Amino acid sequence: MATLLCSLGRFSFRWRRHVLVLWAGLLALAAVFAARAPAPLPDDFSMPGTEAQRATTCSTPASPA
């Protein structure tokens, strides 16, 4: 493992400008994909008639806002 990390460090130092450009490109690509990501799913799921839903309905007015 130490040999692999030493080789990786030597490569990264030798080609530091190329490695920097690669990391900047990956960061830009991640930003593009993050901007195009869909909106989060809604979390207002309910199942009327279940015991848990009745408990939630009953306790909502009593709890402080």
N, C-alpha and C positions, 0 to 999 in steps of 0.2 A: 504494500500500500504506500509506503514511504517513497519507493522508487517511482511509482505512478504519479504521486503528487509533486515530486521533484521534477519529473519530466514535464508535467503540466505547467509548473511555474517557470521552468526554463523556456518552454514554448511561448508562454504568455509574455514573458519579458522580451524575448527575441522579436516577436511579432506584436508588440504592444499597441501600435497604432491600428493595426488590423483588428485586434481583439477589442479595442475601444470602439471602433466603428461598428463591429458586430454587436456589441452590447447596446450601443445607442440605437441601432436598427431594430433589435429585439424589443427594446423599450418602446420605440415608436410603434411597432407592430402591435404590442400589447395595448397601447393607448387607443389605437384604431379599433381593435376588437372590443375593448371595454366600452367605447363610445357606441358601438353598434349592438351591444348586448340588449336583449329584450328587457322590458320593465319587469320588476318582481311580480310574482303571482299574488293575487288578492288573498288576504287572510280572513275574510269574513264568512268562512264556512260555517254552516249551521245545519243541524238535523232536527227539525221540529218534532216534538212528541217524545223525544228521548228523555230519560231521567236526568241526564247531565244538562240538557237544554232547559228543562223546567227549573233545576236548581240555579242555573245562571240567571234565568229570567227573574226568579224570586229574590235573589240576593243582589241584583244590580241596583235597585232603588235604595236599598239599605246601606250600601257601601258609600263612603265619602268620595267625592269627585276629585 
